[in-house]
């Protein structure tokens, strides 16, 4: 099954962050995703560029909040700070899901991410 554009853009934004922040050697991944994105740019270039910026921004904020937790620094942060970050991540993920669902609506491709009985549901 082909990956829908909403997932391609999300993965691309994360790949860009990995390259910028972790010096990942992921040029092939970035180029492969860019090749997929080019097909959609012909349909709505402005929308695609805007969503890429939005996803890089929101995924960057999530990255920042998760960074110390991923590094195992929970004890340094304290449980209260870890809890605060978890709530902030959940709120940012709501925005990320909204962006991805907007992409699904515009291109009528893929499936919306719908949260049911979940704290990140709207």
C-alpha positions as a Markdown table, in Angstrom:
| # | Residue | x | y | z |
|---|---|---|---|---|
| 1 | Unk | 0.0 | 0.0 | 0.0 |
| 2 | Unk | 1.3 | 3.4 | -0.9 |
| 3 | Unk | 2.0 | 5.8 | 1.9 |
| 4 | Unk | -0.6 | 8.7 | 2.0 |
| 5 | Unk | 0.7 | 12.3 | 1.6 |
| 6 | Unk | -0.2 | 13.1 | 5.3 |
| 7 | Unk | 2.3 | 10.4 | 6.4 |
| 8 | Unk | 4.9 | 11.4 | 3.8 |
| 9 | Unk | 4.9 | 15.0 | 5.0 |
| 10 | Unk | 5.0 | 14.0 | 8.7 |
| 11 | Unk | 7.9 | 11.6 | 8.1 |
| 12 | Unk | 9.7 | 14.2 | 6.0 |
| 13 | Unk | 9.4 | 16.8 | 8.7 |
| 14 | Unk | 10.9 | 14.4 | 11.2 |
| 15 | Unk | 13.7 | 13.4 | 8.8 |
| 16 | Unk | 14.6 | 17.1 | 8.4 |
| 17 | Unk | 14.7 | 17.5 | 12.2 |
| 18 | Unk | 16.9 | 14.4 | 12.5 |
| 19 | Unk | 19.3 | 15.8 | 10.0 |
| 20 | Unk | 19.4 | 19.3 | 11.6 |
| 21 | Unk | 19.5 | 18.3 | 15.3 |
| 22 | Unk | 21.1 | 14.9 | 15.3 |
| 23 | Unk | 23.4 | 15.2 | 12.3 |
| 24 | Unk | 21.7 | 12.0 | 10.9 |
| 25 | Unk | 23.0 | 10.7 | 7.7 |
| 26 | Unk | 19.6 | 10.3 | 6.2 |
| 27 | Unk | 19.9 | 12.0 | 2.8 |
| 28 | Unk | 18.4 | 9.0 | 1.0 |
| 29 | Unk | 15.3 | 9.1 | 3.2 |
| 30 | Unk | 14.9 | 12.8 | 2.7 |
| 31 | Unk | 15.4 | 12.6 | -1.1 |
| 32 | Unk | 13.0 | 9.6 | -1.3 |
| 33 | Unk | 10.4 | 11.5 | 0.6 |
| 34 | Unk | 11.0 | 14.7 | -1.5 |
| 35 | Unk | 10.4 | 12.7 | -4.7 |
| 36 | Unk | 7.0 | 11.6 | -3.3 |
| 37 | Unk | 6.2 | 15.2 | -2.2 |
| 38 | Unk | 7.0 | 16.6 | -5.7 |
| 39 | Unk | 4.0 | 14.7 | -7.2 |
| 40 | Unk | 1.7 | 16.6 | -4.8 |
| 41 | Unk | 3.4 | 19.9 | -5.2 |
| 42 | Unk | 2.0 | 20.0 | -8.7 |
| 43 | Unk | -1.5 | 19.9 | -7.2 |
| 44 | Unk | -1.1 | 22.5 | -4.4 |
| 45 | Unk | 2.5 | 23.7 | -3.9 |
| 46 | Unk | 1.5 | 26.5 | -1.4 |
| 47 | Unk | -0.5 | 24.2 | 0.8 |
| 48 | Unk | 2.3 | 21.5 | 0.8 |
| 49 | Unk | 5.0 | 24.0 | 1.7 |
| 50 | Unk | 2.9 | 25.5 | 4.5 |
| 51 | Unk | 2.1 | 22.1 | 6.0 |
| 52 | Unk | 5.8 | 21.1 | 5.9 |
| 53 | Unk | 6.7 | 24.2 | 7.8 |
| 54 | Unk | 3.9 | 23.6 | 10.3 |
| 55 | Unk | 4.9 | 20.0 | 10.8 |
| 56 | Unk | 8.6 | 20.8 | 11.3 |
| 57 | Unk | 7.6 | 23.4 | 13.9 |
| 58 | Unk | 5.2 | 21.2 | 15.8 |
| 59 | Unk | 7.5 | 18.1 | 15.6 |
| 60 | Unk | 10.4 | 20.2 | 16.7 |
| 61 | Unk | 8.5 | 21.4 | 19.8 |
| 62 | Unk | 7.6 | 17.8 | 20.6 |
| 63 | Unk | 11.3 | 16.8 | 20.0 |
| 64 | Unk | 12.4 | 19.5 | 22.5 |
| 65 | Unk | 10.0 | 18.3 | 25.2 |
| 66 | Unk | 10.9 | 14.6 | 24.7 |
| 67 | Unk | 14.7 | 15.1 | 24.4 |
| 68 | Unk | 15.8 | 14.8 | 28.0 |
| 69 | Unk | 13.2 | 12.1 | 28.7 |
| 70 | Unk | 14.5 | 10.0 | 25.7 |
| 71 | Unk | 18.0 | 10.4 | 27.2 |
| 72 | Unk | 16.9 | 8.9 | 30.4 |
| 73 | Unk | 17.1 | 12.1 | 32.5 |
| 74 | Unk | 13.8 | 11.6 | 34.3 |
| 75 | Unk | 15.5 | 11.6 | 37.7 |
| 76 | Unk | 17.2 | 15.0 | 36.9 |
| 77 | Unk | 13.9 | 16.5 | 35.7 |
| 78 | Unk | 11.8 | 15.1 | 38.5 |
| 79 | Unk | 8.4 | 13.4 | 38.1 |
| 80 | Unk | 6.5 | 16.7 | 38.2 |
| 81 | Unk | 8.5 | 18.1 | 35.2 |
| 82 | Unk | 8.1 | 14.8 | 33.3 |
| 83 | Unk | 4.3 | 14.9 | 33.9 |
| 84 | Unk | 4.1 | 18.6 | 32.8 |
| 85 | Unk | 6.0 | 17.7 | 29.6 |
| 86 | Unk | 3.8 | 14.7 | 29.0 |
| 87 | Unk | 0.7 | 16.9 | 29.1 |
| 88 | Unk | 2.4 | 19.5 | 26.8 |
| 89 | Unk | 3.4 | 16.7 | 24.3 |
| 90 | Unk | -0.2 | 15.5 | 24.3 |
| 91 | Unk | -1.5 | 19.0 | 23.5 |
| 92 | Unk | 1.1 | 19.5 | 20.8 |
| 93 | Unk | 0.2 | 16.1 | 19.3 |
| 94 | Unk | -3.4 | 17.3 | 19.0 |
| 95 | Unk | -2.2 | 20.1 | 16.8 |
| 96 | Unk | 0.0 | 17.6 | 14.8 |
| 97 | Unk | -3.0 | 15.3 | 14.3 |
| 98 | Unk | -5.1 | 18.3 | 13.2 |
| 99 | Unk | -2.4 | 19.3 | 10.6 |
| 100 | Unk | -2.3 | 15.7 | 9.3 |
| 101 | Unk | -6.1 | 15.5 | 9.1 |
| 102 | Unk | -6.2 | 18.8 | 7.1 |
| 103 | Unk | -3.8 | 17.1 | 4.6 |
| 104 | Unk | -6.2 | 14.1 | 4.4 |
| 105 | Unk | -9.1 | 16.5 | 3.7 |
| 106 | Unk | -7.3 | 18.4 | 1.0 |
| 107 | Unk | -6.0 | 15.4 | -0.9 |
| 108 | Unk | -8.7 | 13.0 | -0.1 |
| 109 | Unk | -6.1 | 10.3 | 0.5 |
| 110 | Unk | -5.4 | 8.2 | 3.6 |
| 111 | Unk | -7.4 | 8.1 | 6.8 |
| 112 | Unk | -8.0 | 10.7 | 9.4 |
| 113 | Unk | -6.5 | 10.1 | 12.9 |
| 114 | Unk | -9.5 | 10.1 | 15.1 |
| 115 | Unk | -9.0 | 9.7 | 18.9 |
| 116 | Unk | -11.8 | 8.1 | 20.9 |
| 117 | Unk | -11.9 | 8.2 | 24.7 |
| 118 | Unk | -8.4 | 9.6 | 24.6 |
| 119 | Unk | -7.1 | 12.6 | 26.4 |
| 120 | Unk | -5.8 | 14.1 | 23.1 |
| 121 | Unk | -9.3 | 13.9 | 21.5 |
| 122 | Unk | -10.9 | 17.2 | 20.7 |
